[in-house]
C-alpha cells in the first residue's frame, strides 16, 4: 500500500503540461540543430582565410611603403657632359669604381669621349646601364657634326680674283683676330675670346703646342688650329727674371701658380740659380712637357 502511494507521488513530478512539453521539444530541437552545425561546419577554414587576408594586407602595406621610399630616393638627372662626371654622380648613376677610374685615367691623357659608344668603350659599362645614361649625355655642338671642317684658307686680294691659282696662307697665331679664330670648326665666341685672353696674359704665343693649355679645346680643334695657324716670328716678350723675381711676381705668370712659384724660390735657396730649362724640370710641380716653352718666357 505504501509502495503504490509512493509511485503515484513520483508520477506527479514527471507529469508536464502540453505547453511545457512543447518547450522541452523545442529545446531538444535547438540542441540537435546546434550539434549538426558544429559537426558539419569547418571553423578552421575561416581562420585560415582570415590569416591569409591579414598576410596579404600586411604585404600590400610593405609594398606601398617601399614604393614611397623609392619615389623619395629618385634623383632627377639633368643633361651633363660625361667627360666631366664626378665620383659621386657616377656612383649615383650606377657606375662601379673601376669604371669611373677608367674614365679618369682616360681624361688624364687629355683625351675626350665624343659619343656614347666611345664612353662605353673607355669605361666598359654594360649595355643596360648605357641605355639609362646615354639619353642624358650632352656633348658640345661641334661634336654632333659628323666631320670636322676642312682647314680654313686665308686668301689675299690677288688670290680672290684668281681662285684656281690661290695658295693656302697659314696665318700667324699672334696676329689672328676673333673672326679668324671663329672660322675654325669647333671654336665659338667664348673659346675664341679665351684664346685671345691667354695670348695677352703671355704677351704672345711662342709655340702652337700652347693651344693644348687653353681650357676647353679638344685635341681635334687643336689640330685644326695647327693646320691653319703658326708662330711665324717670336713675339717681343717681357721676360721674367726667374732668379730674382719674388713669389708674388712669379705667381703672376700664367704658367706659375702660387704653389709652383714658392717651389721655385725654395729651389733657388737650396740649389742656387736656375740656369736653363733642364733645371726647371727639377722643380717640384713643374710640367716637364712645357719646360722648354716656359723657358722662352724667362731670363736666366
Backbone torsions as a table, in degrees:
resi	resn	phi	psi	omega
1	UNK	NA	-43.4	178.3
2	UNK	-66.5	-36.4	179.4
3	UNK	-65.7	-43.2	-179.7
4	UNK	-63.7	-37.1	178.9
5	UNK	-66.4	-37.8	-179.5
6	UNK	-66.9	-39.4	179.5
7	UNK	-65.0	-41.8	178.4
8	UNK	-62.2	-38.1	-179.7
9	UNK	-65.4	-39.8	-179.6
10	UNK	-68.8	-35.0	-179.5
11	UNK	-63.5	-29.5	179.1
12	UNK	-66.9	-27.3	179.0
13	UNK	-73.3	-27.2	-176.5
14	UNK	-100.5	9.5	176.2
15	UNK	-90.9	130.8	-179.0
16	UNK	-124.3	151.1	175.8
17	UNK	-77.0	169.2	-180.0
18	UNK	-63.6	-36.2	-179.9
19	UNK	-67.0	-40.8	178.2
20	UNK	-66.5	-38.6	178.1
21	UNK	-62.2	-41.4	177.6
22	UNK	-62.6	-39.8	179.9
23	UNK	-64.6	-43.6	179.6
24	UNK	-63.1	-40.8	178.9
25	UNK	-63.3	-42.6	178.6
26	UNK	-62.7	-39.0	179.9
27	UNK	-63.6	-44.6	177.9
28	UNK	-63.9	-36.5	178.9
29	UNK	-64.7	-43.0	178.3
30	UNK	-62.7	-43.1	179.3
31	UNK	-62.5	-38.7	180.0
32	UNK	-66.3	-42.2	179.1
33	UNK	-63.0	-43.6	178.9
34	UNK	-62.2	-40.0	178.2
35	UNK	-62.6	-40.5	178.2
36	UNK	-65.5	-42.1	178.2
37	UNK	-60.9	-45.2	179.6
38	UNK	-64.2	-32.7	-176.9
39	UNK	-75.3	-40.5	-173.9
40	UNK	-94.7	-9.4	-177.3
41	UNK	-97.0	131.8	178.8
42	UNK	-98.6	98.2	-179.0
43	UNK	-74.5	-22.5	178.6
44	UNK	-65.6	-33.1	-179.5
45	UNK	-62.9	-43.3	179.5
46	UNK	-65.3	-35.9	179.4
47	UNK	-67.7	-36.2	177.2
48	UNK	-63.7	-41.5	178.9
49	UNK	-62.1	-42.1	179.2
50	UNK	-62.4	-40.4	179.0
51	UNK	-65.4	-41.8	178.2
52	UNK	-62.9	-41.6	178.3
53	UNK	-63.1	-40.2	178.5
54	UNK	-64.7	-42.6	177.6
55	UNK	-62.5	-42.3	-179.4
56	UNK	-64.0	-42.5	178.8
57	UNK	-64.6	-41.6	179.0
58	UNK	-66.0	-38.0	178.3
59	UNK	-65.5	-40.6	177.6
60	UNK	-62.7	-40.9	179.4
61	UNK	-64.5	-38.7	177.6
62	UNK	-65.3	-43.0	179.2
63	UNK	-62.6	-41.2	178.2
64	UNK	-63.0	-40.2	179.5
65	UNK	-67.4	-38.0	178.1
66	UNK	-65.7	-41.4	177.5
67	UNK	-62.3	-40.0	179.4
68	UNK	-64.7	-43.2	178.8
69	UNK	-65.1	-38.0	179.9
70	UNK	-65.0	-40.0	178.1
71	UNK	-64.8	-36.4	179.6
72	UNK	-68.2	-32.8	-176.2
73	UNK	-83.7	-12.7	179.9
74	UNK	-62.3	129.5	-179.5
75	UNK	-105.9	128.8	179.0
76	UNK	-72.2	127.7	-177.1
77	UNK	-101.4	131.4	177.1
78	UNK	-106.3	154.9	178.0
79	UNK	-56.1	140.5	-177.7
80	UNK	-149.2	158.0	176.0
81	UNK	-85.9	116.5	-176.0
82	UNK	-64.5	-15.5	178.5
83	UNK	-68.0	-21.7	-175.0
84	UNK	-117.6	30.6	179.3
85	UNK	-70.9	144.6	-179.4
86	UNK	-99.8	168.0	177.7
87	UNK	-57.0	-46.5	-175.6
88	UNK	-65.3	-45.0	-178.2
89	UNK	-66.5	-40.9	177.7
90	UNK	-61.5	-40.6	178.2
91	UNK	-64.5	-43.2	179.9
92	UNK	-63.6	-33.2	-178.7
93	UNK	-80.7	-10.1	176.9
94	UNK	106.5	7.7	179.2
95	UNK	-77.8	147.6	176.4
96	UNK	-84.2	167.3	179.6
97	UNK	-62.6	-39.2	-179.3
98	UNK	-63.5	-42.8	-179.1
99	UNK	-65.5	-39.8	178.4
100	UNK	-66.6	-41.0	179.9
101	UNK	-64.1	-34.9	177.5
102	UNK	-62.5	-41.1	178.8
103	UNK	-65.8	-42.9	179.7
104	UNK	-63.0	-40.0	178.6
105	UNK	-65.0	-37.5	177.8
106	UNK	-65.8	-41.2	-178.7
107	UNK	-71.2	-27.8	178.3
108	UNK	-65.5	-21.4	176.7
109	UNK	-83.9	9.4	-178.6
110	UNK	61.9	37.5	177.4
111	UNK	-113.4	158.2	-177.1
112	UNK	-130.1	147.6	169.7
113	UNK	-92.2	136.1	-174.7
114	UNK	-117.4	10.0	177.2
115	UNK	-160.7	166.1	178.2
116	UNK	-64.5	-34.9	179.2
117	UNK	-64.6	-42.3	178.6
118	UNK	-65.9	-36.6	178.2
119	UNK	-61.4	-43.2	179.3
120	UNK	-67.9	-38.7	-179.7
121	UNK	-64.5	-35.9	-178.1
122	UNK	-78.2	-46.4	-173.0
123	UNK	-87.8	-30.2	-177.1
124	UNK	79.7	22.8	178.7
125	UNK	-67.6	155.0	-179.1
126	UNK	-71.9	162.8	179.0
127	UNK	-62.5	-40.4	-178.5
128	UNK	-64.7	-41.2	178.9
129	UNK	-68.4	-37.7	178.6
130	UNK	-63.2	-37.3	179.5
131	UNK	-63.4	-33.1	179.4
132	UNK	-80.2	-27.9	-176.2
133	UNK	-91.1	-39.0	-171.7
134	UNK	-55.1	-37.4	-179.9
135	UNK	-61.1	-17.6	-178.3
136	UNK	-100.3	-0.1	178.8
137	UNK	-69.5	135.1	178.5
138	UNK	-131.7	108.6	179.6
139	UNK	-100.9	159.9	176.1
140	UNK	-57.4	155.7	-175.6
141	UNK	-57.2	-38.9	-175.6
142	UNK	-68.7	-22.1	179.5
143	UNK	-69.6	-30.4	-176.3
144	UNK	-73.3	-9.8	176.2
145	UNK	-79.9	148.0	-176.8
146	UNK	-72.8	-37.0	-176.5
147	UNK	-134.9	150.2	172.9
148	UNK	-76.7	152.5	-179.4
149	UNK	-70.1	162.3	177.6
150	UNK	-73.5	158.0	178.5
151	UNK	-54.4	140.6	-179.8
152	UNK	-73.1	135.3	179.3
153	UNK	-105.2	118.1	176.9
154	UNK	-92.6	118.2	-175.1
155	UNK	-109.4	140.6	173.4
156	UNK	-85.9	-179.6	-173.9
157	UNK	-64.0	-41.3	-178.3
158	UNK	-65.2	-40.9	-178.5
159	UNK	-69.6	-28.2	177.0
160	UNK	-67.0	-31.5	177.9
161	UNK	-74.3	-32.6	-177.8
162	UNK	-125.8	75.5	-172.7
163	UNK	-62.5	-28.3	-178.4
164	UNK	-68.4	-27.4	-179.2
165	UNK	-100.3	9.7	-174.7
166	UNK	-69.1	143.6	175.6
167	UNK	-107.1	147.8	178.0
168	UNK	-74.1	126.7	179.0
169	UNK	-107.8	113.4	177.7
170	UNK	-86.9	122.9	-171.8
171	UNK	-89.3	151.7	176.9
172	UNK	-71.0	128.3	-177.3
173	UNK	-62.0	-30.2	-179.7
174	UNK	-76.0	-11.5	176.8
175	UNK	-104.4	-1.0	-175.8
176	UNK	-72.0	140.3	176.2
177	UNK	-97.8	174.5	178.4
178	UNK	-62.6	-38.5	179.3
179	UNK	-63.3	-38.4	178.3
180	UNK	-63.0	-41.9	-177.1
181	UNK	-70.4	-38.2	-178.5
182	UNK	-65.7	-22.8	178.9
183	UNK	-69.7	-14.9	176.1
184	UNK	-78.2	132.1	-177.6
185	UNK	-66.1	124.5	-179.9
186	UNK	104.0	-4.8	178.6
187	UNK	-112.9	124.0	177.2
188	UNK	-108.9	-163.6	-176.6
189	UNK	-65.4	-43.7	-176.4
190	UNK	-65.4	-47.2	-177.8
191	UNK	-68.8	-37.1	178.5
192	UNK	-62.7	-41.6	177.0
193	UNK	-65.6	-33.9	179.1
194	UNK	-65.7	-39.9	179.1
195	UNK	-65.4	-44.3	-179.3
196	UNK	-66.3	-37.7	178.9
197	UNK	-66.5	-40.0	178.2
198	UNK	-64.6	-39.6	178.5
199	UNK	-63.5	-42.3	179.6
200	UNK	-65.0	-38.3	-179.8
201	UNK	-66.9	-28.0	179.0
202	UNK	-91.6	-10.2	-172.7
203	UNK	69.9	18.1	177.8
204	UNK	128.8	152.9	177.2
205	UNK	-88.1	146.0	177.0
206	UNK	-112.6	-9.5	179.9
207	UNK	-157.6	146.1	177.1
208	UNK	-71.1	-14.4	175.6
209	UNK	-64.2	-18.7	179.9
210	UNK	-70.2	-12.8	176.7
211	UNK	-63.2	-25.4	177.9
212	UNK	-67.8	-20.4	-177.8
213	UNK	-87.8	-3.9	177.4
214	UNK	-83.8	120.5	-176.9
215	UNK	-64.6	133.5	175.1
216	UNK	98.3	-5.2	179.8
217	UNK	-91.1	124.7	178.0
218	UNK	-80.1	161.2	177.8
219	UNK	-56.5	-34.8	180.0
220	UNK	-66.0	-41.7	179.6
221	UNK	-68.9	-37.0	176.9
222	UNK	-59.8	-41.7	178.7
223	UNK	-65.4	-36.0	176.3
224	UNK	-64.0	-40.6	177.4
225	UNK	-63.7	-41.8	179.6
226	UNK	-65.4	-30.3	-179.7
227	UNK	-75.2	-22.2	-174.5
228	UNK	-113.1	-13.3	-177.9
229	UNK	-136.0	161.6	175.3
230	UNK	-155.0	170.3	173.1
231	UNK	-98.6	98.7	-177.3
232	UNK	-72.6	-45.8	-178.0
233	UNK	-134.5	136.2	177.3
234	UNK	-63.7	133.6	-179.5
235	UNK	-69.4	163.0	176.9
236	UNK	-79.7	100.2	-172.3
237	UNK	-94.6	145.8	170.2
238	UNK	-94.5	98.6	-171.0
239	UNK	-76.5	153.1	-179.7
240	UNK	-95.0	132.2	176.3
241	UNK	-78.6	93.3	-172.6
242	UNK	-59.8	-30.1	-176.2
243	UNK	-91.3	-7.1	-178.6
244	UNK	-119.1	-19.4	-174.8
245	UNK	-69.8	146.0	177.1
246	UNK	-80.9	172.8	178.4
247	UNK	-59.7	-41.7	-179.1
248	UNK	-63.5	-43.0	180.0
249	UNK	-66.9	-41.3	179.8
250	UNK	-66.3	-36.8	-177.1
251	UNK	-68.0	-17.2	178.7
252	UNK	-77.4	-16.4	178.1
253	UNK	-75.3	130.6	-174.3
254	UNK	-54.9	-32.0	-178.5
255	UNK	-83.1	-10.7	-179.6
256	UNK	-113.0	115.5	169.9
257	UNK	-88.1	176.0	-174.3
258	UNK	-60.5	-44.1	-178.2
259	UNK	-62.7	-40.3	179.0
260	UNK	-69.7	-38.4	177.2
261	UNK	-60.9	-39.8	178.4
262	UNK	-65.6	-40.5	178.4
263	UNK	-64.1	-34.0	178.1
264	UNK	-64.9	-44.7	-180.0
265	UNK	-65.2	-39.3	177.9
266	UNK	-63.8	-42.6	179.4
267	UNK	-62.5	-41.0	179.0
268	UNK	-61.8	-42.6	-176.8
269	UNK	-68.3	-27.4	-176.7
270	UNK	-97.9	-25.6	-174.2
271	UNK	-123.4	-1.5	-178.7
272	UNK	88.7	-165.0	-175.4
273	UNK	-65.4	149.2	173.4
274	UNK	-87.0	124.0	-170.6
275	UNK	-101.4	-27.1	-175.7
276	UNK	-161.1	-175.0	-179.2
277	UNK	-65.1	-29.3	178.2
278	UNK	-62.6	-37.5	177.1
279	UNK	-68.0	-30.6	179.4
280	UNK	-61.6	-37.7	-177.3
281	UNK	-68.1	-14.5	-180.0
282	UNK	-85.4	-9.8	-178.1
283	UNK	-82.9	133.9	-178.8
284	UNK	-62.5	126.0	177.9
285	UNK	93.9	-6.7	-179.7
286	UNK	-78.6	136.1	177.8
287	UNK	-77.9	117.3	178.9
288	UNK	-63.9	-32.1	-178.3
289	UNK	-66.0	-36.3	-175.8
290	UNK	-98.5	2.3	-174.4
291	UNK	-57.7	-44.7	-178.3
292	UNK	-67.4	-34.8	178.2
293	UNK	-70.7	-44.9	-179.4
294	UNK	-61.9	-35.6	-178.4
295	UNK	-59.5	-28.1	179.9
296	UNK	-70.1	-17.6	179.3
297	UNK	-96.2	1.3	-174.2
298	UNK	-114.0	153.6	174.4
299	UNK	-115.5	114.1	-176.4
300	UNK	-89.0	NA	NA
